[in-house]
Amino acid sequence: MANVEWPVEIRALRSTLETITAVSDPESLRARVADLSVQASAQDLWDDPDSAQKVTTELSQTQAELDRLSNMASRINDLETLVEMATEAGSNEAVAEAEVLAEAEVEFAGLRKDLGELEVRTLLSGEYDKREAVITIRSGAGGVDAADFAEMLLRMYLRWAERHGYPTAVLDTSYAEEAGLKSATFEVKVPYAYGNLSVEAGTHRLVRISPFDNQGRRQTSFAAVEVIPLIAQTDTIEIPENEIKVDVFRSSGPGGQSVNTTDSAVRLTHIPTGIVVSMQNEKSQIQNRAAALRVLQSRLLLQRQAEESATKKAMAGDVKASWGDQMRSYVLQPYQMVKDLRTEYEVSNPAAVFDGDIDGFLEAGIRWRRSAERKA
């Protein structure tokens, strides 16, 4: 970075941090940490393991968010000190000055990146953005290649979560006959998972030389990604029993191999809307039914939100629909590129993307969505 105007850049970093801090409200974070700490120290905390896990996880994540804000201010001060050390060096210390400036430039680049990520978090202010997420991937047009693509996307999102240390749980998998998946549903169990991943909803396209075509022809295949917020106990989505059809069946794995000798898998059909949810990854029918009901409630909650949003758009005269439109292309042949068609963000390393390196796409998508909301 030649000819960096350090005073200007450092003031810009501080200004960005002040904006982020104002939105993040550290005082509220400290109060939440104090409250969660009291809950976490209760003697009967682990009498309810699920509740205990939620308390300890939220405490850890809220404390980490508070620490990131505090550490950012310290890092900016340290950067300023580095720059002062370099600029105060005499001409006889040119080599030392260059080394210190190189170190400052590396830290400056890291600060801008980390501040950008924090700034994106402040853009997640939607009604359900703080929720955990339920993601469903379905193969589309393209036959066995589409099923294989669906499995590639599942691995991509699970690797992304693994990179960040986010817990996940695969709720349901339906395997295709030859290879890949017909569909898969999984949870990302961390706050703001929905806000971050909701921009992934839509139709994804893969272009490559098909490994399943003995003539080595290029194949285009599609997969659909659905992202919904996980239902919370405080949400009011009541479903009368007479509106739900319940089917039970035996869980199965790849190739139809039985992995369960009892009818533990559950399929719920919401009769008024036709929404179907299947769960088979828990050990008991009761657990699978509870998980399926939770996802069904989440989908109905999202549907209600979408209907309200559609009504508002109709009143404003905006009838353009985006749900389900092709939003990203993954091209492996004749060139290497992954490009988001909404944001124009693109990279030339599909292998890294399929290995979970999708933060750039998420950030670009969140910024694009907020820009579109402001224009509307």
VOBA-407578 format. One line per 2 residues: their letters; for each residue x, y, z of C-alpha. Coordinates in Angstrom, 1 decimal. Each point is the difference from the previous one (the first is absolute). Layout:
<nodes>
a> X:Y:Z; ...
</nodes>
This chain:
<nodes>
ma> 0.0:0.0:0.0; 2.0:2.9:-1.3
nv> -0.6:3.6:1.1; -2.5:-0.9:2.8
ew> -1.3:3.1:1.7; 0.1:-1.5:3.4
pv> -1.7:2.8:2.0; -2.9:-0.1:-2.4
ei> -0.3:-3.7:0.0; 0.2:-0.4:3.8
ra> -2.7:2.7:0.4; -2.1:-1.9:-2.5
lr> 0.4:-3.2:2.1; -0.9:1.8:3.2
st> -3.1:1.5:-1.7; -1.2:-3.4:-1.2
le> 0.6:-1.5:3.4; -2.0:2.8:1.6
ti> -2.9:-0.7:-2.3; 0.1:-3.7:0.7
ta> 0.2:0.6:3.7; -3.0:2.3:0.0
vs> -2.1:-2.6:-1.8; 1.4:-3.0:2.0
dp> -0.8:1.7:3.4; 2.8:-1.4:2.2
es> -1.9:0.9:3.2; -2.9:-2.3:-1.1
lr> 2.6:-2.7:-0.7; 1.5:0.3:3.4
ar> -3.4:-0.1:1.7; -0.8:-3.2:-2.0
va> 3.3:-1.6:0.9; -0.7:0.8:3.7
dl> -3.5:-1.5:-0.2; 1.2:-3.1:-1.8
sv> 2.9:-0.4:2.4; -2.5:-0.1:2.9
qa> -2.0:-2.7:-1.9; 3.1:-2.0:-0.8
sa> 1.0:-0.1:3.7; -3.3:-1.4:1.2
qd> 0.4:-3.3:1.7; -2.9:-1.6:-1.9
lw> 1.2:1.2:-3.4; 0.7:-3.4:-1.4
dd> -3.3:-1.5:1.2; -1.1:1.0:-3.5
pd> 2.9:-0.7:-2.3; -1.6:1.6:-3.0
sa> -0.7:3.3:1.8; 3.5:-0.1:1.6
qk> 1.6:-0.4:-3.3; -1.8:3.0:-1.4
vt> 0.9:2.1:3.0; 3.7:-0.9:-0.1
te> 0.2:0.4:-3.8; -1.6:3.4:0.0
ls> 2.2:1.1:2.9; 3.1:-1.0:-1.9
qt> -1.1:1.7:-3.2; -1.2:3.2:1.7
qa> 3.3:0.3:1.9; 1.9:-0.7:-3.2
el> -1.9:2.8:-1.8; 0.7:2.4:2.9
dr> 3.7:-1.0:0.0; 0.3:0.6:-3.8
ls> -1.2:3.6:0.4; 2.4:0.6:2.9
nm> 2.9:-1.6:-1.8; -0.6:2.0:-3.2
as> 0.6:3.3:1.8; 3.3:-1.4:1.4
ri> 1.1:-1.2:-3.4; -0.6:3.4:-1.5
nd> 2.1:1.6:2.7; 2.7:-2.5:-0.5
le> 0.0:0.7:-3.7; 0.4:3.7:0.6
tl> 2.9:-0.7:2.3; 1.7:-2.2:-2.7
ve> -0.4:2.8:-2.6; 1.5:2.6:2.4
ma> 3.0:-2.3:0.6; 0.6:-0.3:-3.7
te> -0.4:3.7:-0.9; 2.2:1.1:2.9
ag> 2.9:-2.2:-1.1; 3.0:1.7:-1.4
sn> 1.5:-0.4:-3.5; 2.6:-2.4:1.4
ea> -2.8:-2.3:1.0; -1.7:-0.4:-3.4
va> 0.0:-3.8:0.1; -1.6:0.0:3.5
ea> -2.5:2.6:-1.1; -1.0:-2.1:-3.1
ev> -0.5:-3.0:2.2; -2.2:1.8:2.5
la> -2.1:1.6:-2.8; -0.4:-3.5:-1.6
ea> -1.3:-1.3:3.4; -2.3:3.0:0.2
ev> -1.4:-0.6:-3.4; -0.8:-3.6:0.8
ef> -1.8:1.0:3.2; -1.8:2.8:-1.9
ag> -1.3:-2.5:-2.5; -1.1:-2.4:2.7
lr> -1.8:2.8:1.9; -1.9:1.1:-3.1
kd> -1.1:-3.6:-0.6; -1.1:-0.5:3.6
lg> -1.7:3.3:0.2; -1.8:-0.8:-3.2
el> -1.3:-3.3:1.6; -1.2:1.9:3.1
ev> -1.7:2.6:-2.2; -1.9:-2.7:-1.8
rt> -1.3:-1.3:3.3; -1.5:3.4:0.6
ll> -2.0:-0.3:-3.2; -1.8:-3.1:1.3
sg> -2.9:1.8:1.6; -2.9:-2.0:-1.5
ey> -2.7:-1.4:2.2; 1.5:-3.5:-0.1
dk> 3.6:0.7:-0.8; 1.2:-0.9:3.5
re> -1.5:-3.5:-0.3; 1.7:-3.3:-0.6
av> -0.6:-1.4:-3.5; -1.5:-3.0:-1.6
it> 1.3:-0.6:-3.5; -1.5:-2.4:-2.5
ir> 1.8:-0.9:-3.3; -1.9:-1.7:-2.8
sg> 1.3:-1.3:-3.3; -1.6:1.5:-3.1
ag> 0.3:-0.4:-3.7; 3.0:-2.0:-1.2
gv> -0.5:-3.6:1.1; 2.8:-1.7:1.9
da> 2.2:3.1:-0.4; -2.6:2.1:1.8
ad> -0.1:-2.6:2.9; 3.8:0.1:0.2
fa> -0.1:3.8:0.0; -2.4:0.0:2.9
em> 2.4:-2.1:2.0; 2.9:2.4:-1.0
ll> -2.1:2.9:1.4; -0.8:-1.8:3.2
rm> 3.7:-0.7:0.6; 0.8:3.7:-0.9
yl> -2.3:1.4:2.7; 1.1:-2.6:2.6
rw> 3.6:0.9:-0.7; -0.8:3.7:0.3
ae> -1.6:-0.6:3.4; 3.0:-2.2:1.1
rh> 2.5:2.7:-1.0; -1.8:2.4:2.4
gy> -0.6:-2.5:2.7; -3.7:0.1:-0.4
pt> -1.9:-3.1:1.2; -2.2:-1.7:-2.6
av> -2.5:-2.9:0.0; -1.1:-1.9:-3.2
ld> -3.7:-0.6:0.5; -0.9:-1.9:-3.1
ts> 1.6:-1.4:-3.1; -1.6:-1.6:-3.0
ya> 2.5:-1.7:-2.2; -0.3:-0.3:-3.8
ee> 0.2:-3.4:-1.6; 3.3:0.3:-1.9
ag> 1.9:2.7:1.9; -0.5:3.1:2.0
lk> -3.1:1.3:1.8; -3.6:0.7:-0.9
sa> -0.2:2.3:3.0; 1.6:0.7:3.4
tf> -1.0:2.1:2.9; 2.3:1.2:2.8
ev> 0.2:2.6:2.7; 2.7:2.6:0.7
kv> -0.4:0.5:3.8; 1.5:3.4:0.6
py> -1.5:3.5:0.3; -0.2:2.0:-3.2
ay> 0.3:-3.2:-2.1; -3.2:0.9:-1.8
gn> 1.0:3.6:-0.6; 3.3:-1.1:-1.5
ls> -1.3:-3.0:-2.0; -3.3:1.4:-1.2
ve> 1.7:1.6:-3.0; 0.9:-3.5:-1.2
ag> -3.7:-0.8:-0.7; -0.7:-0.6:-3.6
th> 1.0:-2.0:-3.0; 3.7:-1.0:-0.4
rl> 1.4:-1.1:-3.4; 3.0:-2.3:-0.7
vr> 1.8:-0.2:-3.4; 2.6:-2.8:-0.4
is> 1.1:-3.0:-1.9; -2.3:-2.7:1.4
pf> 1.9:-2.8:1.8; -3.1:-2.1:-0.6
dn> 0.0:0.4:-3.8; 2.2:-2.6:-1.8
qg> 0.3:2.4:-2.9; 1.5:2.8:2.1
rr> -2.6:2.6:-0.9; -0.6:3.3:1.8
qt> -3.0:-0.1:2.2; -2.0:2.8:1.7
sf> -1.9:-1.0:3.1; -2.0:1.9:2.7
aa> -0.7:-0.2:3.7; -2.3:2.0:2.2
ve> 1.0:1.4:3.4; -2.7:0.9:2.5
vi> 1.0:1.9:3.2; -2.5:0.5:2.8
pl> 0.3:1.4:3.6; -0.3:-2.6:2.8
ia> -3.2:0.3:1.9; 0.3:1.3:3.6
qt> -2.2:-0.9:2.9; -1.2:3.6:0.2
dt> -1.4:-0.1:-3.6; -3.7:-0.5:-0.3
ie> -0.4:-2.6:-2.8; -2.7:-2.4:1.2
ip> -0.9:-2.8:-2.4; -3.2:-1.9:0.8
en> 0.5:-3.8:0.0; -2.7:-0.5:-2.6
ei> 2.1:2.1:-2.5; 2.9:-2.4:0.2
kv> 0.3:-3.4:-1.7; 2.6:-2.2:1.7
dv> 1.7:-2.9:-1.8; 2.7:-2.3:1.5
fr> 2.5:-2.1:-1.8; 3.4:-1.6:0.4
ss> 3.1:2.1:-0.4; 2.4:-1.0:-2.8
gp> 3.5:0.9:-1.2; 1.7:0.1:-3.3
gg> -1.1:-2.7:-2.5; -3.1:-0.8:2.1
qs> 2.0:-1.8:2.7; -2.1:-0.1:3.1
vn> 1.6:1.8:3.0; -3.0:-0.4:2.3
tt> -2.2:-3.0:0.6; -2.9:2.0:1.5
ds> -2.3:2.6:-1.5; 1.8:2.9:1.6
av> 0.0:2.4:-3.0; -2.8:2.5:-0.1
rl> -1.6:2.0:-2.8; -2.3:2.9:0.8
th> -2.3:1.5:-2.6; -1.7:3.3:0.7
ip> -3.3:-0.6:-1.8; -1.1:3.7:-0.6
tg> 3.3:1.0:-1.6; 1.4:-3.4:-1.2
iv> 3.3:0.6:1.7; 1.8:-3.3:0.7
vs> 2.7:-0.5:2.5; 1.9:-3.3:0.5
mq> 2.4:-0.9:2.9; 1.9:-3.2:0.4
ne> 3.3:0.7:1.6; -1.1:-0.2:3.7
ks> -0.1:-3.3:1.8; -3.7:0.0:0.9
qi> -3.3:0.8:-1.7; -0.8:2.5:2.8
qn> 3.3:1.9:-0.6; -0.5:0.0:-3.8
ra> -3.6:1.2:0.4; 1.1:2.8:2.3
aa> 2.7:1.1:-2.4; -2.3:-0.2:-3.0
lr> -2.6:2.1:1.8; 2.6:2.6:0.9
vl> 1.0:0.3:-3.7; -3.6:0.1:-1.2
qs> -0.7:2.8:2.4; 3.0:1.9:-1.3
rl> -1.1:-0.4:-3.6; -3.5:1.2:0.9
ll> 1.6:3.0:1.8; 2.1:0.9:-3.0
qr> -3.1:-0.5:-2.3; -1.9:2.5:2.1
qa> 2.8:2.5:-0.1; 0.3:-0.5:-3.8
ee> -3.8:0.6:-0.4; 0.2:3.2:2.0
sa> 3.0:1.2:-2.0; -1.7:-0.8:-3.3
tk> -3.0:2.0:1.1; 2.2:3.0:0.8
ka> 1.8:-0.3:-3.3; -3.3:-0.2:-1.9
ma> -1.2:3.2:1.8; 3.2:1.7:-1.1
gd> -0.4:-1.1:-3.6; 3.0:-2.4:0.1
vk> -1.1:-3.3:-1.5; 3.5:-1.3:-0.8
as> 0.6:-3.4:1.6; 3.5:-1.3:0.8
wg> -0.7:-3.1:2.1; 1.3:-3.1:-1.9
dq> 1.8:1.9:-2.7; 3.4:-1.1:-1.1
mr> 2.4:1.9:2.2; 3.4:-1.7:-0.4
sy> 2.0:-1.9:-2.6; 2.8:-2.4:0.8
vl> 1.9:-0.5:-3.2; 2.7:-2.7:-0.2
qp> 0.2:-0.3:-3.8; 1.1:1.6:-2.4
yq> 1.4:2.4:2.7; 0.1:0.1:3.8
mv> -2.3:2.6:1.7; -2.7:0.4:2.6
kd> -2.1:3.1:-0.5; -3.0:1.4:1.8
lr> -2.4:1.4:-2.6; -1.6:2.5:2.4
te> 3.1:1.6:1.5; 2.5:-0.7:-2.8
ye> 2.4:-1.3:2.6; 2.2:-2.8:-1.5
vs> 3.0:-2.1:0.7; 2.1:-2.2:-2.2
np> 0.6:-2.8:2.5; -3.1:-2.3:0.1
aa> 1.9:-2.6:2.0; 0.4:2.4:2.9
vf> -3.7:1.0:-0.2; -1.2:-3.6:0.1
dg> 2.3:-0.5:3.0; -2.0:2.6:1.9
di> 1.8:3.3:-0.9; -3.3:2.0:-0.6
dg> 0.4:2.9:2.4; 0.6:2.4:-2.9
fl> -3.3:-1.1:-1.6; -1.9:0.4:3.2
ea> 1.4:3.5:0.7; -0.7:1.1:-3.5
gi> -3.5:-1.4:0.1; -0.8:1.6:3.4
rw> 1.2:3.4:-1.3; -1.9:-0.4:-3.2
rr> -3.2:-0.9:1.8; 0.3:3.0:2.3
sa> 0.6:2.3:-2.9; -3.1:-1.4:-1.8
er> -2.0:0.6:3.1; 1.1:3.6:0.3
ka> -0.9:0.7:-3.6; -3.4:-1.6:0.4
</nodes>
